[in-house]
């Protein structure tokens, strides 16, 4: 959380915050990730360097799925770390113990998240955790997101919107540009949705059109 070519590169954080305005009232997610040392046994400095990339052993009685995302990639970014905190929150407080790890790029895996949200009684809080438990972590991840070329984002979402309509979701709207930032399209009335996202036709269209969206945009439109 329609496109005049304005200011091709602007901070994606602004666009995401605008998109999140309607979602922040919804629940959010949390969990915690720990790190362990290297094991070369010869160089303490090397052990120290390895800590950031090796997962720690889970506490007694804890499960990896509920308590700890997979080991992060070498050279992980602040954005990745912020997303890990959000995932940790979603698992520990947000009500989604099976919330998926972020991708190696740091973006959330929305294919898996949407699959979880499509299960009976599990959509509420899928973006922010039940009762807004992880809104702070979600906002932190959004603030750490790298800059994105807004023109390319717009063009990607425009192609996706057209594809959705071509595949039977006739009311799917185009994205827009506002203040140089790409604003997602989708349901023409998000406050009172008119598109049935649980319908087989919608799910089929999402599957057919998913490749149109750039990495990180799949959860926005």
Order of alpha helices (4+ residues) and beta strands (2+ residues): beta-alpha-beta-alpha-alpha-alpha-alpha-alpha-beta-alpha-beta-beta-alpha
